């Protein structure tokens, strides 16, 4: 049995059809109590996988994207902006810059890197392969450090090329 907390706003969404979708996909029982306490019950491997998937859901990903973590290719990386940026207003600016006007920056980073990104609370969540996460992180870290989008995208492209060279892919 696993017990953990997710944000209240996200825990409220773990009802009805959403809860049924997760229980079916994860192969274990999910209970939400005390507004945001999640309890998982099933075999240990299913519980372990379920915890990762529900944690991703708690960080703002939808059901389908969270369930990508069930395969052996996708991983979740969380960047906690609170650890890097002490000023609340600056953190808001950085989150807005990561998202971009009408979501354009986030969408570009997702498409170029092949990842899914969620900006939720003071965190940026990335789901993808390990190499794809490295590519997305190059841009996100650059933006978080104050770089212009153009430079962030260039760094992302350089990281992708570096990974290709390391793997011997032309």
C-alpha positions in Angstrom: 0.0 0.0 0.0 1.3 3.5 -1.0 0.3 6.8 0.6 1.2 10.2 -0.7 -0.1 13.7 -1.3 -0.9 15.6 -4.5 -2.1 19.2 -4.9 -5.8 19.6 -3.8 -6.9 21.0 -7.2 -5.6 17.9 -8.9 -6.9 15.5 -6.3 -10.4 16.9 -6.8 -10.1 15.7 -10.4 -9.5 12.1 -9.3 -13.1 11.1 -9.4 -15.6 9.4 -11.7 -14.4 8.6 -15.2 -10.9 9.9 -14.6 -10.5 7.6 -11.5 -11.8 4.6 -13.5 -9.4 5.3 -16.4 -6.5 5.4 -14.0 -7.5 2.3 -12.1 -8.0 0.4 -15.3 -4.6 1.5 -16.8 -2.7 1.1 -13.6 -4.1 -2.2 -12.3 -4.6 -1.1 -8.7 -7.2 0.5 -6.5 -6.9 4.3 -6.0 -8.6 6.2 -3.1 -8.5 9.9 -2.4 -9.1 11.1 1.1 -8.6 14.2 3.2 -8.9 16.2 0.1 -5.4 15.4 -1.3 -4.2 12.2 0.3 -3.9 9.3 -2.3 -3.8 5.7 -1.3 -2.8 3.0 -3.8 -3.5 -0.7 -3.3 -2.4 -3.5 -5.6 0.7 -5.6 -6.2 4.0 -3.8 -5.4 5.0 -3.3 -9.1 1.6 -1.8 -10.0 1.7 0.5 -7.0 5.2 1.7 -7.9 4.1 2.5 -11.4 0.9 4.0 -10.2 2.6 6.3 -7.8 4.7 7.8 -10.7 1.7 8.2 -12.9 -0.5 9.8 -10.3 2.4 12.0 -9.2 2.7 13.2 -12.8 -1.1 13.8 -12.9 -0.7 15.8 -9.7 1.9 18.0 -11.5 -0.6 19.0 -14.2 -0.3 16.3 -16.8 -3.5 14.8 -18.2 -4.4 11.1 -17.9 -3.1 10.0 -21.3 0.2 11.8 -20.9 0.7 10.6 -17.3 0.1 7.0 -18.4 3.1 7.3 -20.9 5.2 6.6 -17.8 4.0 3.0 -17.8 6.3 2.1 -20.6 10.1 1.7 -20.3 10.9 4.7 -22.6 9.3 7.6 -20.9 10.5 9.3 -17.7 9.4 12.2 -15.5 11.7 15.1 -14.6 10.5 17.9 -12.3 12.3 21.2 -12.3 11.4 23.1 -9.1 11.6 26.8 -9.8 11.3 27.7 -6.1 14.8 26.1 -5.6 16.3 28.3 -8.2 14.4 31.6 -7.9 13.5 33.1 -4.6 11.5 36.1 -5.8 7.8 35.2 -6.4 7.3 37.8 -9.1 10.4 36.7 -10.9 9.2 33.1 -10.7 5.9 34.1 -12.3 7.8 35.9 -15.1 9.9 32.8 -15.8 6.8 30.5 -15.9 5.2 32.9 -18.3 8.3 33.0 -20.5 8.5 29.1 -20.5 4.9 29.0 -21.6 5.2 31.9 -24.0 2.5 34.1 -25.6 -0.5 31.8 -26.2 1.6 28.8 -25.3 3.9 29.2 -28.3 7.3 28.7 -26.4 6.0 25.6 -24.6 4.6 24.1 -27.8 7.8 24.8 -29.7 9.9 23.2 -27.0 7.6 20.1 -26.8 7.6 19.6 -30.6 11.3 20.1 -31.1 12.3 17.9 -28.1 9.5 15.3 -28.4 8.5 15.8 -24.8 5.3 16.8 -22.9 5.7 19.8 -20.6 3.5 20.9 -17.7 4.0 24.2 -15.9 2.1 23.8 -12.7 2.5 25.7 -9.4 6.2 26.4 -9.0 7.3 23.4 -11.1 8.0 22.5 -14.7 7.3 18.8 -15.4 8.8 17.1 -18.4 7.8 13.6 -19.7 9.8 12.0 -22.4 12.8 9.8 -23.2 16.0 10.6 -21.3 17.6 12.2 -24.3 14.5 14.2 -25.2 14.3 15.5 -21.6 17.9 16.7 -21.9 17.0 18.6 -25.0 13.9 20.3 -23.4 15.9 21.0 -20.2 18.5 22.9 -22.2 15.8 25.4 -23.3 14.0 25.6 -20.0 17.1 26.1 -18.0 18.3 28.9 -20.4 14.9 30.6 -20.1 15.0 30.2 -16.3 18.4 31.8 -16.3 17.1 34.8 -18.2 18.2 34.0 -21.8 16.2 35.1 -24.7 14.0 32.5 -26.4 16.2 32.5 -29.5 19.3 31.6 -27.4 17.2 28.9 -25.5 16.1 27.3 -28.8 19.7 27.4 -30.1 20.9 25.6 -27.0 18.2 23.1 -27.4 19.3 22.4 -31.0 22.9 22.2 -29.9 22.0 19.6 -27.2 20.0 17.6 -29.8 23.0 17.6 -32.2 25.4 16.6 -29.3 23.2 13.6 -28.5 23.1 12.6 -32.1 26.9 12.8 -32.4 27.3 10.7 -29.2 25.0 8.0 -30.6 26.8 8.1 -34.0 23.7 9.2 -35.8 24.3 11.6 -38.7 
